[in-house]
Amino acid sequence: MRRGPAAALALGLLHLCLAQANFAPHFFDNGVGSTNGNMALFSLPEDTPVGSHVYTLNGTDPEGDPVSYHISFDPSARSVFSVDPNFGNITLVEELDRERDDEIEAIISISDGVNLVAEEVTILVTDANDEAPSFVQEPYTVQVPEDIPTGSSIITVHAVDKDTGSGGSVTYFLQNTHATEFALDRHSGVLRLRPGATLDYEKARAHFVTVVAKDGGGRLRGADVVFSATTTVTVNVDDVQDMAPVFVGTPYYGYVYEDTLPGSEVLMVVAMDGDRGKPNQILYSLLNGDDGAFEINETSGVISVMQSPAQLRREVYELHVQVTEVSSAGIPAAQAMVPVTVRIVDLNNHPPTFYGESGPQNRFELSMYEHPPQGEILRGLKITVNDSDQGANAKFNLRLVGPGGIFRVVPMTVLNEAQVTIIVENSAAIDFEKFKVLTFKLLAIEVNTPEKFSSTADVVIQLLDTNDNVPKFTSHYYIARIPENAPGGSNVVAVTAVDPDTGPWGEVKYSIYGSGADPFLIHPSTGIIYTQPWASLDAEATARYNFYVKAEDMEGKYSLAEVFVTLLDVNDHYPQFGKSFQEKTMVLGTPVKIEATDQDAEEPNNLVDYSITHAEPANVFDIDAHTGEIRLKNSIRSLDALHNITPGGDFTWSLEVQAKDRGSPSFSTTALLKIDITDTEMLSRSPMAAFLMQTKDNPMKAVGVLAGIMAVIVAITVLISTATFWRNKKSNKVLPVRRVLRKRPSPAPRAVRIEWLKFRRTKAAAKFVLKEDPSNENCNNNSLGSALPPKVPAPPPPPTVAPKMGVGPWTVPTVSGSLTPQQPQRSPKPKVGSPIQSALVSELRQKFEKKSEGNKAYF
C-alpha cells in the first residue's frame, strides 16, 4: 500500500511530537550538608579512608523511566571517585591530600537512556592534621665570640607545617631548658643568650642546643593528634683575649740536694696563655732571687740554683715567678705570678707518689671528645706527683707508657713535687672508632739515685664520638638479578653503608641517581632498592641497568657505589614461523627445512623444538626436533612406494608442524606445510622441470637465472655483431664495392621442422646436418651444382654498401640455421669468426634439446 505525500508528512509530525514529549531527567538539589542529590557545595575531609561511601547521586525522570548515573574527570586529573550507575552511590577510590589538591573538579551526569544531563561540580577537600612541622635551611651552625652580650640574638630557626588552622601553626621549645645558657622565642624561633649567662671558650668551645617545633594539633582519622620535629643548633664559641696566663702543674716545689752543683736545674715552671684559641708568647722572670741564689730562664721557665748547697743558709726558699704575655705587636699584656718553694734536702728514702684531689691515688679517669686540638691540655686530670726526699733524691722523670706519640707529659723532670699535665701530641690518633678507651701508665722514676725508686698510676681516657667519618658502602658495586616480569614495587637488592660514628652522625640516608635509575627507587633509611610502581621491565628491550647509590650522613658527608641490575629472561614470546602456510618441494632422499624463531632473550626460552602434529597420510615423514628438517621415513626409498600410500597418487602432502619453545611454561605455534615430492631421475630427464622444481620455493631465483641468460645472449650478440662489422670493414678495403640484393625468405617448409624433431635428441655436433631441397630460394643461383651442407654454419654478415649491379654470392639464414656455402673462387677469409660460429651452433643445439625434452616432459 503506497502512502501519499500528505500521509508521510503527518506520520513525520507524529514522530516529532512523540520525540519531543520525552523530557530529560534531572538531579535533586538538597542543599549544603546533604549526602545525596547533585553534590552541590559538597566537601570531604582529606583523611577519609579509601573505599568509603561518601555521597549518593539522586535524581528522577519526569516519565518515570529508570535513570543511570555517571561521573567523569578531566583527563589530566586523578579519578578519585567511582559511582554505582544504578544506585548513584559514590565511593572514594584514591587517597585525598589537601596539600596537593584542595578542590576536585568533576562532571556528574544522569541519563534515562534517551536524554543525558551533565553538571559540573566542585568538591572541596577540607584539611586534617596529617603533616608534621619540618625545619628548613638545616643544619643550623653559628659562630659567636665568647664575649657576646647576654640577651643577644644568635640564630633564628624556622619550621613550616603544610596544614591549615591550628594544625599549621608552629611553636618552638628547647628540649632541655634547665642545663643551657640559651633561651628560645616560642613564636619567632629566635635563639638568644639567656640573661645573666655568658659563654666561655675555655670551658666549652661548642654548645649543642636541641630545638623542638610543635604544631597546634588537630583531628586526624577521628583522633586529636599533635606532630613535632626536632633539630640541633651547633653554637661554636670563638676565643677572645680575656684571660690571664695560667700556670701548669702548680703548686711548684723544687729541691736542692747536698751534692747539687751550681748552675743545676731545680725545676721548670710552665705557664700558658689562658686564651687557647689565639695564645700569646709567654716570658718568665723572678721577682725575688734571694740575693742571686736562684735564676730563671726567660723563655723556658727553668729555675736553676746558682750557689752550692753549702752556701744556702735556709732550708726552704720562697721564690715568686712572674709570667708576662707579649702580644703579636710586641706589647706586654696580661701578667700572672706563682710562688715556687725550694727545699734543701739530702736523703733518699721516699719513692715518688701520685696524688689526686683526695689524697694518694693510682688510677685517674677522664672523658673527652676525639680529635682534640693539637696542644690541648687534659684539664680533667688533677694529678700531683711528689717525692718527699730532698735535693737530688727527690728528682725524678715522668713519662707515659702506652701507645706512643699520642700524648706528652709535662713536666718531664720533677724535683720533689709537681702538678702533672698531659698535653695532646697527635690529634689524629685519638680516634673513637679505633679506641673507645685509651689506657696509659704514668711512670715516675728517680733519676740520679742508686735506688731508682719509682711508682706508676693508671690513666684511663674514655673517648666521646664526633662526626669525623664518611659513610662507606660494604661493596664498591652491587649486582642484582630480577625476572623481567617482576611487578612494580618488587625488591631488587639491599645496599648497606656503614658510618662508624655514633648517634645522629652515624645515621645514613640513601638516594640513587644515574641514567639507568629511572625504573627504580630506594628506601632512604633501609637502602632497599625496588622497582617503580609503574615500571614495566622487558629483557628483550633492555637487559641490563646500572646506576649509582649515594649514602649521606646528616652533615652531607657521602660516598658512592655502583649498582648493576640484570633482567632475567621470562618465556613471554611464542615461536613464530615466517608464514603460517608454506609450500615446499622435496627431492627424494633430500630433506626440506622449516624454521621458526623465538624473540625471547635467553636460552632455553628461545630454543625451539619441532614436531609433526598432523599429517595425511600419517607415518610418512620424520622431522628433526632441533633443526626442523623434514625427511621421508627410512622405509620409503622410491616414488613407487609413495604412490601406494598417496591419496589420489599426486605425490602431495599436507603437514601440520608445531614449533614449541623450551621455556617454562612452554609456548607453541603451528604452521601448515604443503610438500610436493619428486625424484632425481625425473629431474635429470627434464632439466627445465628440475629448474622449476628447485625454484618453486624461491621465485626470485628463477627471475635471476632468466635475467642472467638474457644478459649472456645479449653479450654474445654484441660480440658477434662487432666481429662481423670489423671483418666486413676489413674486407671492403680490398674487394670492389658491390651491391648485395637480398630476397625476402619464404616460410620454411614443414619438412624442415619435422627433420629437426627427428634429431632433437642428437647431442653430437656431427649429427647436426639438415637436408634441404635444392630448389630452396635461399640458395645462390650462381653456384656450380649443389654443394653439401657445411659442418659449421657461418654467421650472417651485416648489410654492406654495394653498387646496384654486381655479381656475388649472398646468404640469408633460415629458421633451421643452415647456410649456403661460400664460392670456392673467393679469396679465403680469416678465421676470426670460427670460435663464435661454434658457440652459436652449440647454443642453438642446446636450445632445441631443452625444448624437445621439455615437450616430452609435459606430454
Secondary structure, DSSP 8 states (H G I E B T S, - for coil): ----HHHHHHHHHHHHHHHHT----EE----TT-SEES-TT-EEETT--TT-EEEEE-EE-TT----EEEEE--TTS---EEE-TTT-EEEE-S---TTT-SEEEEEEEEE-SS-EEEEEEEEEEE--S----EE-S-SEEEEEETT--TT-EEEE--EE----GGGG-EEEEES-SSS-SEEE-TTT-EEEE-TT----TTT-SEEEEEEEEEE--EEETTEEE--EEEEEEEEEEE--S----EEES-SEEEEEETT--TT-EEEE-EEE-S-SSS--EEEEEEEE-TTTTEEE-TTT-EEEE-S-GGG---SEEEEEEEEEEE-TTS-EEEEEEEEEEEEEE-------EEEETTEE-SEEEEEEESS--TT-B-TT--EEEE--S-GGGGEEEEEEESSTTSEEEE-SEEESEEEEEEEES-STT--TTT-SEEEEEEEEEESS-SS--EEEEEEEEEEE--S----EESSSEEEEEEETT--TT-EEEE--EE----GGGG--EEEEESTT-TTEEE-TTT-EEEE-TT----TTT--EEEEEEEEE-TTS-EEEEEEEEEEE-------EES-SEEEEEEETT--EE--EE---SSTTTT-EEEEEEEEESSSSEEE-TTT-EEEE-TT--SHHHHHHHSGGGS-EEEEEEEEEE-SSS--EEEEEEEEEEE-HHHHHH-HHHHHHHHTSS-HHHHHHHHHHHHHHHHHHHHHHHHHHHHHHHHHHTTS--------------HHHHHHHHHTTT--SGGG------TT-TTS-TTSSS-----SS-----------SS---------TT-------TTS----GGGHHHHHHHHHHHHHHHHHHHHHHHHH-
